């Protein structure tokens, strides 16, 4: 079964939070695909995250109030 991939903007709109918050939440989650370029001596880091449905659901379950 193939997971659907969401961009940071799509997840932010779905959860009604900012794109910066989504990036902070998912940047170190296993399974998130980082398509950006690393930081070099003269260039800032460029980050493009793709978040699979399974990672989104897993992270939301961890962060819900029980």
C-alpha positions in Angstrom: 0.0 0.0 0.0 1.4 3.4 -1.0 1.3 6.3 1.4 0.1 9.7 0.0 2.8 12.4 0.4 1.8 15.8 1.8 3.8 19.1 1.6 4.3 21.3 4.6 1.7 23.7 3.4 -0.9 21.0 2.9 -0.3 19.7 6.5 -0.4 23.2 7.9 -3.7 23.9 6.2 -5.2 20.6 7.4 -4.1 21.1 11.0 -4.6 24.9 11.0 -1.1 25.7 12.2 1.8 27.6 10.6 4.1 26.0 8.1 7.1 26.8 10.5 5.4 24.8 13.2 4.8 21.8 10.8 8.5 21.9 9.8 9.6 21.9 13.5 7.3 19.0 14.3 8.3 16.8 11.4 11.9 17.7 10.6 13.3 14.8 12.7 10.5 12.3 12.4 11.6 9.0 10.8 9.9 8.4 7.5 9.8 12.1 6.4 11.4 12.7 3.1 13.7 15.8 2.9 14.2 16.8 -0.7 16.1 20.0 0.1 19.7 21.0 -0.2 22.1 21.1 2.8 23.7 24.2 4.1 27.1 25.1 2.6 29.6 27.7 3.4 27.9 30.4 1.3 24.3 29.2 1.0 21.5 28.7 3.5 19.8 25.4 3.9 16.9 24.8 1.5 14.3 22.5 2.9 11.5 20.7 1.1 9.7 18.1 3.3 7.2 15.5 2.1 5.2 13.9 4.9 3.7 10.5 4.3 0.2 9.8 5.7 1.5 7.1 8.1 4.0 9.5 9.6 1.3 12.2 9.9 -1.1 9.9 11.7 1.6 8.5 14.0 2.8 11.9 15.0 -0.8 13.2 15.6 -1.5 10.1 17.8 1.6 10.8 19.9 0.7 14.4 20.4 -3.1 14.0 21.2 -4.2 14.5 24.7 -5.3 11.3 26.3 
